[in-house]
């Protein structure tokens, strides 16, 4: 009966080939998010999902804390401040939630729930920045933001409350120093996603798709299982645009007043969406060991000698835990098959089984979640063996994801070819860089230009499909969320 129930459980999760259904079901079955909150676009983190979030965001904190400081700014932004930067407000005017009353009293000044925090932070930067000696300022916060999304909402991907928005805001003396910070921001994000075993593409967004009020925008994208790209990080060079609006000036070494130059860059829980989507499979979640809430689960295989096996399992657990490895032991009354199912669904990277035969050989059987491979390891150096497999699992997850990305990037020479290839991933095509040609390409294809990627991916030779001019730039086009 128990085995039959296990089989029934296995049929709960749809195949990943039906990505949308698989994704929605996995969030609930894997206890990441509960989508049943009675407000559209707002979701609840389960404790297990929140631990995934906590461990993931600890990585970005570790990277930023080397030369940034974490702070916290208010959620409410006065309309008088929010409306100051015309291009910025125009970019967000249809997405803002407004607070108009305090209790029963109508407010004299409406308050915006932050859709992003430039207009909350920069009035304070005006106060804080006095001299060139104060610069650079590098501050970040991890907060919730609110945007009235009118498109189809999707948990972790398109939300009305972004619960985990990491936004950094920096101030510099010169435009070039700010540009260098944008480069550093994308480097940090690439390192962050490498730690999650997620391959990324960094590109400069077209002029018409940059952040409102920015000089330019760099974006970090990844390719999801349904062949759409997901923007999982952005870095914006703001020039002196906001400094002029909010009067952020510093006194230079000559005693003269100069406008500061600024950047801002952010990631959100889309990072968790990518983590779940790219690595997960038909059995459930698959986590890189670095962020898995449980890194090792121990399953006792009980056929006689139960006390000896349980004792051995507990000793292994204590040994691994002492080494800093997050370890659980499943001593429930369920059959092994049901236990395997439950911990596979939760994405535990490594399963250790100890039965009578293992005990006799002073060994344990280890099973990798990512590949399902099974092998015997000696109990004498269990910590070393487990850590060795953690490294292999991480490398394997990245290589598999990176191969999948590369296989779905297609070189194209015509618009018709792009229209065909973007159904299966990312199309790479020559583009002269001119706005008119880019917009014409987007309209003809029915998808956006992500930009010209960094590195070899963005260089090549070809003719722009619209004006036919020869160019050395290659743009990428894709369907997006």
CORPE-V573231 format. One record per residue. N is the residue number from 1. RES is the residue in one small letter. PHI is phi in whole degrees, 0 to 359 (999 if undefined). NEAR is the number of other C-alpha atoms within 10 Angstrom. D_FIRST is the distance of its C-alpha to the first C-alpha in Angstrom with 2 decimals. Layout:
BEGIN
((N:RES:PHI:NEAR:D_FIRST) (N:RES:PHI:NEAR:D_FIRST))
END
This chain:
BEGIN
((1:x:999:6:0.00) (2:x:298:11:3.81) (3:x:295:13:5.44) (4:x:296:10:5.06) (5:x:297:10:6.29) (6:x:298:18:8.68) (7:x:297:14:9.94) (8:x:296:10:10.59) (9:x:300:13:12.41) (10:x:298:17:14.40) (11:x:276:11:15.80) (12:x:293:13:17.25) (13:x:273:21:20.25) (14:x:295:20:22.76) (15:x:293:16:24.59) (16:x:296:19:27.55) (17:x:297:12:29.76) (18:x:263:11:29.56) (19:x:302:16:30.94) (20:x:300:15:31.63) (21:x:293:13:28.17) (22:x:302:20:26.57) (23:x:298:23:28.99) (24:x:296:17:28.49) (25:x:291:16:24.70) (26:x:293:27:24.87) (27:x:302:22:27.28) (28:x:278:16:24.82) (29:x:295:18:21.53) (30:x:274:21:23.53) (31:x:58:18:25.18) (32:x:268:24:28.66) (33:x:220:21:30.16) (34:x:256:17:29.41) (35:x:270:18:31.35) (36:x:269:11:31.19) (37:x:295:10:34.45) (38:x:279:8:36.80) (39:x:226:9:39.59) (40:x:301:16:39.58) (41:x:85:22:39.69) (42:x:243:21:38.70) (43:x:225:21:35.38) (44:x:247:15:33.79) (45:x:283:17:32.90) (46:x:292:16:29.67) (47:x:306:12:30.42) (48:x:295:17:28.57) (49:x:298:20:30.54) (50:x:293:16:33.67) (51:x:290:17:33.33) (52:x:300:21:33.19) (53:x:301:19:36.29) (54:x:300:14:37.97) (55:x:288:15:37.58) (56:x:294:22:38.69) (57:x:287:22:41.71) (58:x:294:13:42.64) (59:x:292:18:43.43) (60:x:290:18:45.87) (61:x:298:19:47.37) (62:x:301:12:47.96) (63:x:290:15:49.74) (64:x:282:19:51.82) (65:x:294:14:52.76) (66:x:296:8:54.92) (67:x:212:10:57.66) (68:x:246:17:56.37) (69:x:240:14:56.18) (70:x:272:14:53.40) (71:x:220:10:54.65) (72:x:211:11:53.64) (73:x:249:14:55.58) (74:x:296:11:55.31) (75:x:284:17:52.97) (76:x:268:15:55.78) (77:x:240:24:58.60) (78:x:300:17:61.82) (79:x:304:15:62.70) (80:x:299:12:66.10) (81:x:278:17:64.57) (82:x:297:19:61.87) (83:x:275:15:64.45) (84:x:293:14:66.81) (85:x:264:18:65.54) (86:x:300:12:65.95) (87:x:294:15:63.98) (88:x:295:18:61.13) (89:x:294:17:60.82) (90:x:298:13:61.13) (91:x:287:12:58.06) (92:x:239:14:55.99) (93:x:300:14:57.73) (94:x:271:12:55.03) (95:x:245:16:52.22) (96:x:274:18:53.66) (97:x:269:16:52.37) (98:x:247:15:55.39) (99:x:265:17:55.70) (100:x:248:15:58.58) (101:x:227:13:58.49) (102:x:248:9:58.38) (103:x:66:7:57.30) (104:x:265:7:59.58) (105:x:266:8:62.26) (106:x:287:11:62.69) (107:x:286:12:63.06) (108:x:292:9:66.39) (109:x:235:13:64.65) (110:x:299:17:61.26) (111:x:240:21:58.63) (112:x:272:21:56.29) (113:x:282:20:52.76) (114:x:306:23:53.04) (115:x:275:22:51.81) (116:x:193:19:53.09) (117:x:250:22:55.46) (118:x:308:19:58.74) (119:x:282:24:60.61) (120:x:270:19:59.16) (121:x:272:16:59.98) (122:x:288:20:63.27) (123:x:299:16:65.40) (124:x:283:13:64.58) (125:x:297:19:65.45) (126:x:302:16:68.84) (127:x:284:12:69.37) (128:x:281:14:68.02) (129:x:274:20:69.78) (130:x:233:16:73.43) (131:x:232:17:74.45) (132:x:301:18:73.50) (133:x:291:12:72.64) (134:x:282:14:69.69) (135:x:257:15:68.14) (136:x:280:19:65.64) (137:x:255:17:63.19) (138:x:227:20:59.51) (139:x:234:20:57.16) (140:x:224:22:53.57) (141:x:217:19:51.14) (142:x:240:20:47.42) (143:x:218:19:47.19) (144:x:264:17:45.81) (145:x:231:20:47.83) (146:x:233:21:47.79) (147:x:221:21:48.46) (148:x:280:17:48.33) (149:x:290:16:46.49) (150:x:259:12:47.06) (151:x:283:9:45.05) (152:x:296:10:41.33) (153:x:283:14:39.79) (154:x:212:18:36.89) (155:x:306:21:35.19) (156:x:71:23:36.93) (157:x:251:18:39.12) (158:x:225:19:41.25) (159:x:234:24:41.41) (160:x:266:22:43.71) (161:x:239:19:43.21) (162:x:276:23:43.14) (163:x:278:19:41.79) (164:x:224:21:42.55) (165:x:270:18:45.90) (166:x:267:21:47.69) (167:x:236:21:51.31) (168:x:252:24:54.19) (169:x:224:22:57.82) (170:x:241:23:60.66) (171:x:232:27:64.45) (172:x:223:24:66.92) (173:x:282:24:70.65) (174:x:230:16:70.74) (175:x:298:17:68.99) (176:x:295:13:68.47) (177:x:295:16:66.84) (178:x:294:25:64.42) (179:x:298:21:63.72) (180:x:296:12:62.94) (181:x:292:24:60.48) (182:x:298:25:58.69) (183:x:297:15:58.37) (184:x:295:13:57.08) (185:x:298:23:54.51) (186:x:292:20:53.06) (187:x:295:12:53.10) (188:x:299:15:51.11) (189:x:294:25:48.56) (190:x:296:19:48.22) (191:x:294:17:47.66) (192:x:303:20:45.10) (193:x:287:23:43.10) (194:x:298:15:43.50) (195:x:292:20:41.74) (196:x:266:24:38.85) (197:x:61:25:39.03) (198:x:248:25:40.05) (199:x:285:24:42.98) (200:x:226:23:45.63) (201:x:234:21:48.78) (202:x:255:25:51.75) (203:x:215:23:54.30) (204:x:271:21:57.18) (205:x:295:21:56.44) (206:x:300:21:59.04) (207:x:307:16:61.74) (208:x:280:11:60.35) (209:x:238:14:56.89) (210:x:277:19:57.94) (211:x:297:21:57.26) (212:x:301:19:59.68) (213:x:98:20:62.72) (214:x:266:21:62.03) (215:x:287:15:64.33) (216:x:200:22:61.36) (217:x:231:24:57.59) (218:x:256:26:55.52) (219:x:232:24:51.84) (220:x:247:25:48.79) (221:x:237:19:46.28) (222:x:226:24:43.11) (223:x:253:29:41.43) (224:x:275:21:38.03) (225:x:298:22:35.37) (226:x:269:16:36.66) (227:x:70:19:40.13) (228:x:260:18:41.71) (229:x:271:21:43.51) (230:x:241:21:42.76) (231:x:284:23:45.70) (232:x:242:23:44.45) (233:x:178:24:47.80) (234:x:220:26:51.42) (235:x:224:30:54.73) (236:x:242:29:57.83) (237:x:269:28:61.49) (238:x:267:25:63.14) (239:x:56:24:66.67) (240:x:252:27:68.98) (241:x:300:20:67.83) (242:x:285:23:66.11) (243:x:298:21:68.68) (244:x:290:15:71.43) (245:x:292:15:69.53) (246:x:258:19:68.78) (247:x:58:19:71.96) (248:x:268:26:70.29) (249:x:235:24:73.29) (250:x:226:23:74.21) (251:x:269:18:77.58) (252:x:281:15:78.03) (253:x:296:10:80.05) (254:x:269:6:83.24) (255:x:86:10:82.71) (256:x:262:10:81.87) (257:x:278:15:79.05) (258:x:229:19:76.39) (259:x:286:20:73.31) (260:x:284:28:70.09) (261:x:241:26:67.58) (262:x:227:30:63.90) (263:x:224:29:60.40) (264:x:215:26:56.98) (265:x:206:23:53.58) (266:x:214:21:50.02) (267:x:225:21:46.34) (268:x:223:24:43.50) (269:x:291:22:39.72) (270:x:301:21:39.94) (271:x:298:25:39.76) (272:x:288:21:36.16) (273:x:300:18:35.48) (274:x:294:25:36.85) (275:x:303:23:34.92) (276:x:291:21:31.56) (277:x:287:22:32.48) (278:x:286:24:34.19) (279:x:265:22:31.76) (280:x:296:22:28.34) (281:x:220:22:26.16) (282:x:295:15:23.16) (283:x:270:22:20.86) (284:x:135:29:22.85) (285:x:286:28:25.80) (286:x:223:23:27.92) (287:x:248:28:30.60) (288:x:298:26:33.70) (289:x:305:24:33.65) (290:x:300:19:36.70) (291:x:246:21:35.04) (292:x:293:21:31.36) (293:x:303:22:30.59) (294:x:242:22:28.48) (295:x:271:22:29.95) (296:x:223:28:27.84) (297:x:242:23:24.39) (298:x:253:25:23.77) (299:x:247:25:20.37) (300:x:288:23:20.53) (301:x:256:19:18.89) (302:x:260:16:18.65) (303:x:226:10:19.33) (304:x:71:10:21.98) (305:x:46:11:24.92) (306:x:300:14:22.75) (307:x:296:10:25.84) (308:x:296:14:27.83) (309:x:293:21:25.25) (310:x:299:20:24.85) (311:x:299:12:28.65) (312:x:297:19:29.14) (313:x:298:26:26.83) (314:x:292:17:28.79) (315:x:295:13:32.03) (316:x:297:22:31.18) (317:x:303:21:30.24) (318:x:296:15:33.53) (319:x:295:16:35.49) (320:x:293:21:34.24) (321:x:298:15:34.67) (322:x:298:12:38.19) (323:x:273:12:38.95) (324:x:86:10:38.08) (325:x:266:19:34.77) (326:x:286:16:32.19) (327:x:232:21:29.29) (328:x:235:20:26.00) (329:x:237:17:23.76) (330:x:261:15:20.05) (331:x:256:14:19.51) (332:x:293:10:16.44) (333:x:276:8:13.60) (334:x:292:13:11.16) (335:x:291:14:10.51) (336:x:307:17:13.50) (337:x:301:12:12.12) (338:x:293:19:11.32) (339:x:294:19:14.73) (340:x:303:16:16.42) (341:x:302:16:15.47) (342:x:299:19:16.79) (343:x:281:24:19.99) (344:x:294:23:20.65) (345:x:302:23:20.65) (346:x:275:24:23.22) (347:x:75:27:25.38) (348:x:297:25:25.81) (349:x:298:30:28.31) (350:x:222:26:27.37) (351:x:249:25:24.32) (352:x:248:23:25.15) (353:x:248:19:22.85) (354:x:231:23:24.19) (355:x:235:23:22.90) (356:x:303:18:24.89) (357:x:294:13:26.64) (358:x:299:18:27.64) (359:x:300:16:28.91) (360:x:298:9:30.94) (361:x:266:12:32.55) (362:x:52:14:33.13) (363:x:221:19:31.37) (364:x:218:26:28.43) (365:x:264:19:26.50) (366:x:245:23:27.12) (367:x:234:19:25.50) (368:x:277:20:27.47) (369:x:291:22:25.85) (370:x:289:22:28.65) (371:x:245:11:28.57) (372:x:78:12:25.38) (373:x:293:9:27.79) (374:x:232:14:26.86) (375:x:207:11:29.47) (376:x:259:15:30.36) (377:x:230:18:32.84) (378:x:287:13:34.77) (379:x:288:18:34.06) (380:x:298:11:37.82) (381:x:234:11:38.48) (382:x:298:16:35.15) (383:x:296:17:36.92) (384:x:298:12:39.15) (385:x:295:14:36.37) (386:x:293:20:34.23) (387:x:297:15:37.28) (388:x:299:11:38.24) (389:x:288:17:34.93) (390:x:301:20:35.28) (391:x:297:13:38.59) (392:x:295:12:37.22) (393:x:298:22:34.33) (394:x:299:20:36.87) (395:x:298:16:39.24) (396:x:294:16:36.58) (397:x:298:21:35.39) (398:x:293:21:39.02) (399:x:298:15:40.01) (400:x:295:15:37.17) (401:x:293:22:37.98) (402:x:292:17:41.69) (403:x:297:12:41.40) (404:x:298:17:39.47) (405:x:296:21:42.27) (406:x:298:13:45.05) (407:x:294:12:43.57) (408:x:249:17:43.73) (409:x:250:20:47.37) (410:x:239:19:49.75) (411:x:281:16:53.53) (412:x:232:21:55.20) (413:x:243:16:58.79) (414:x:221:15:58.73) (415:x:297:18:57.30) (416:x:298:11:55.67) (417:x:293:15:53.90) (418:x:299:25:52.72) (419:x:301:18:51.33) (420:x:283:13:49.26) (421:x:286:20:48.10) (422:x:290:23:47.01) (423:x:292:15:44.11) (424:x:248:18:42.72) (425:x:152:25:43.92) (426:x:249:26:47.32) (427:x:258:26:50.66) (428:x:246:23:53.59) (429:x:212:27:57.03) (430:x:297:28:60.64) (431:x:211:29:61.96) (432:x:291:22:65.49) (433:x:96:17:64.34) (434:x:283:13:66.36) (435:x:303:13:64.85) (436:x:299:11:65.96) (437:x:291:17:64.37) (438:x:298:23:61.12) (439:x:294:16:60.78) (440:x:294:13:61.65) (441:x:295:22:58.95) (442:x:298:15:56.32) (443:x:294:11:57.41) (444:x:291:13:57.42) (445:x:274:20:53.98) (446:x:80:13:52.27) (447:x:209:16:50.97) (448:x:268:18:52.48) (449:x:273:23:54.38) (450:x:286:26:52.63) (451:x:135:25:55.85) (452:x:257:26:57.37) (453:x:293:22:55.07) (454:x:287:13:56.39) (455:x:77:10:57.18) (456:x:299:9:57.24) (457:x:297:17:54.85) (458:x:266:19:57.56) (459:x:245:16:60.44) (460:x:165:13:61.54) (461:x:235:13:64.12) (462:x:178:19:64.05) (463:x:244:19:65.54) (464:x:304:26:64.39) (465:x:291:20:63.05) (466:x:262:18:65.08) (467:x:268:12:68.51) (468:x:70:13:68.31) (469:x:290:12:69.70) (470:x:288:14:68.84) (471:x:213:16:66.74) (472:x:258:14:65.10) (473:x:257:22:62.32) (474:x:244:27:58.86) (475:x:264:25:56.79) (476:x:245:26:53.09) (477:x:233:28:51.68) (478:x:197:28:48.12) (479:x:283:22:46.06) (480:x:231:16:45.21) (481:x:278:13:43.11))
END
